[in-house]
Amino acid sequence: MQRTSLLILLSALCLAPVWANELKIGFVNTDRIFRESQLAIRAQKKLEREFTGREQEIQKQIKQARDLQAFLEKEGLTLSEAERSRRERELANLNRDIQRAQREFREDLNQRRNEEFAQVHERARKAIMELAEREKFDLILENVVYASPRVDITDRVIRALDK
């Protein structure tokens, strides 16, 4: 039994170079597609437009909190106990609101980014499939440790997406 397995393994190893010469293999760098394709760039700009207002509002609140903190540090000793206590509560509430707004902002941005880039990924997959069928690829890989520039078809996929 071991002898038969060894014989099959040796035969397969001897034939591997023949199979490799007949295979047409390609590699796609999806990170580059997400960075360089016009579709991905448009998605990123759309997200920026969608979230700029909220980000500016959070920055305004942060400035307000810094200003109030500076006021308390500078004038805190001259304020009455009740006024200082009121301002400290106001600062604590403002900081809590800022943290909540930042958390919600990050969650919403991540969700929308995932939605937008899922669409880019879906369109890229379709472009890869069309390219594979048209150019008769046997295997197309993505996210590998190393791929020779000879098999890298990322530029062709990006051009197909940008059409």
Secondary structure, DSSP 8 states (H G I E B T S, - for coil): -HHHHHHHHHHHHHHHHHHHHH--EEEE-HHHHHHHSHHHHHHHHHHHHHHHHHHHHHHHHHHHHHHHHHHHHHHTTTS-HHHHHHHHHHHHHHHHHHHHHHHHHHHHHHHHHHHHHHHHHHHHHHHHHHHHHHTT-SEEEES-S---TTTB-HHHHHHHHH-
